[in-house]
Amino acid sequence: MLAVGSPVAAVTPAPTGTPVTATTATTATTAATITVSFRFEAAHHLAWHPGKCRNAHGHSYRLEVSVEGPLDEHGVVADFDAVKAAVDEAVVARWDHRDLNDLFDNPTAELLAHDAWERLTGAGLHLSALRLWETADASVELRRVGPTAGPSGA
């Protein structure tokens, strides 16, 4: 879920009777955001934590990845299947059913989110936001700050 004020899909109204197409739906001032959600299971412990989190325990994580940009010639920001493949390869396959302490010295939700952001931008996704849910009611969100144009700079 994106924060209030985040860009949302926007279209330029076509003249009455004209179907909205990839050409009529884009202008230099609009951007669209798509969000894809993923689930994975992982364990960790936080050695520094004074409470229960000091002990080994697991979470059913949910990762929401938002990609933003102008619509391409097909009328999409990015293909959902391409986003799913990139996230599955760069993050989910690496973390699912793992002890995250084998991969990170300090696997907090915040540090996991930052690592996911770096991996996904390195995979070529133009992220606008990323939210990692550690529990059903606790998450961390990262948002891109700065220009909202897609990778082409449009």
C-alpha distance (Angstrom), angle and dihedral (degrees) to the residues before:
residue distance angle dihedral
M1 . . .
L2 3.80 . .
A3 3.76 125.0 .
V4 3.79 121.5 -103.0
G5 3.78 109.1 -80.4
S6 3.80 94.6 28.2
P7 3.80 115.1 136.1
V8 3.78 114.9 -92.5
A9 3.76 132.3 -168.7
A10 3.77 108.4 -68.3
V11 3.77 132.4 -179.0
T12 3.75 133.7 -166.1
P13 3.79 109.7 -122.3
A14 3.77 111.1 -110.3
P15 3.78 119.6 -138.1
T16 3.81 111.2 -83.6
G17 3.78 110.6 -74.2
T18 3.82 93.8 15.8
P19 3.81 114.5 118.2
V20 3.78 116.1 -124.6
T21 3.81 108.9 -111.3
A22 3.80 135.1 172.7
T23 3.80 87.3 -90.0
T24 3.81 97.5 49.6
A25 3.83 93.6 40.2
T26 3.79 96.5 62.0
T27 3.75 134.6 69.7
A28 3.78 132.6 160.6
T29 3.81 89.3 -98.5
T30 3.80 101.4 51.8
A31 3.75 132.0 78.5
A32 3.76 132.2 175.1
T33 3.79 129.3 -144.0
I34 3.78 125.9 -152.6
T35 3.79 122.9 -167.5
V36 3.79 126.9 -158.8
S37 3.82 123.6 -170.9
F38 3.82 127.5 -147.0
R39 3.80 134.8 -176.1
F40 3.78 130.6 -151.5
E41 3.79 138.7 161.6
A42 3.80 122.8 -129.9
A43 3.78 142.0 157.2
H44 3.78 131.6 -138.9
H45 3.78 144.9 149.3
L46 3.78 131.8 -145.7
A47 3.81 107.9 -138.6
W48 3.82 92.4 -165.3
H49 3.82 94.9 52.0
P50 3.83 115.8 108.4
G51 3.83 94.3 -151.4
K52 3.80 139.9 50.4
C53 3.81 93.1 -52.9
R54 3.80 87.9 73.9
N55 3.82 86.6 75.4
A56 3.79 124.9 71.8
H57 3.81 110.6 -89.4
G58 3.79 139.7 151.4
H59 3.77 138.9 -123.5
S60 3.77 137.0 -159.7
Y61 3.79 96.2 -133.8
R62 3.79 125.4 -159.7
L63 3.80 119.3 -159.8
E64 3.80 120.8 -164.0
V65 3.79 115.9 -166.1
S66 3.81 121.0 -167.9
V67 3.80 121.6 -164.3
E68 3.78 121.2 -168.5
G69 3.76 135.6 -166.8
P70 3.76 146.8 105.7
L71 3.77 119.5 -57.4
D72 3.78 113.9 -94.4
E73 3.80 126.4 -137.5
H74 3.82 88.8 -77.5
G75 3.80 93.0 53.9
V76 3.81 96.9 -107.9
V77 3.80 135.2 111.9
A78 3.79 90.7 -146.3
D79 3.77 135.0 -21.5
F80 3.82 109.3 -94.3
D81 3.81 90.2 -139.4
A82 3.82 91.5 53.6
V83 3.82 91.2 49.9
K84 3.82 90.7 47.7
A85 3.81 91.6 49.8
A86 3.81 92.7 48.9
V87 3.82 93.7 48.9
D88 3.80 93.2 43.5
E89 3.81 91.6 51.7
A90 3.81 100.0 39.3
V91 3.82 100.3 39.3
V92 3.79 120.2 0.5
A93 3.82 97.7 50.0
R94 3.81 89.3 48.0
W95 3.83 97.1 48.5
D96 3.82 106.9 27.9
H97 3.83 114.0 112.1
R98 3.79 92.0 -4.1
D99 3.77 136.0 124.7
L100 3.79 98.4 -115.0
N101 3.81 90.3 -153.4
D102 3.82 86.2 71.3
L103 3.83 87.5 62.1
F104 3.82 103.4 32.0
D105 3.80 134.5 36.0
N106 3.81 90.9 -143.1
P107 3.81 111.5 17.3
T108 3.81 100.8 -167.3
A109 3.78 118.2 158.5
E110 3.80 89.0 -112.4
L111 3.81 93.9 54.1
L112 3.81 91.7 44.1
A113 3.81 90.0 52.7
H114 3.81 91.3 50.9
D115 3.80 91.1 49.0
A116 3.81 91.1 49.5
W117 3.83 90.2 49.7
E118 3.81 91.5 52.5
R119 3.80 93.0 46.8
L120 3.80 93.8 48.0
T121 3.80 96.5 45.6
G122 3.81 86.7 47.2
A123 3.81 87.4 54.2
G124 3.81 88.7 57.0
L125 3.81 101.7 -100.6
H126 3.80 115.1 142.9
L127 3.80 96.5 -139.5
S128 3.77 122.0 -162.9
A129 3.81 95.3 175.5
L130 3.75 142.1 -2.6
R131 3.81 126.1 -166.4
L132 3.79 124.3 -170.1
W133 3.79 116.2 -164.9
E134 3.80 112.2 -157.2
T135 3.80 92.6 179.2
A136 3.80 134.1 6.6
D137 3.81 90.4 -89.3
A138 3.83 105.9 26.9
S139 3.79 126.2 71.1
V140 3.77 144.5 148.5
E141 3.80 122.3 -134.9
L142 3.78 128.7 -159.1
R143 3.80 120.5 -167.0
R144 3.77 131.4 -171.0
V145 3.78 112.8 -114.1
G146 3.77 118.3 -153.7
P147 3.80 135.3 27.6
T148 3.78 115.5 18.3
A149 3.80 98.2 -155.5
G150 3.78 120.4 119.2
P151 3.78 125.7 -106.8
S152 3.78 92.0 -75.8
G153 3.80 89.3 61.8
A154 3.80 91.2 -120.9
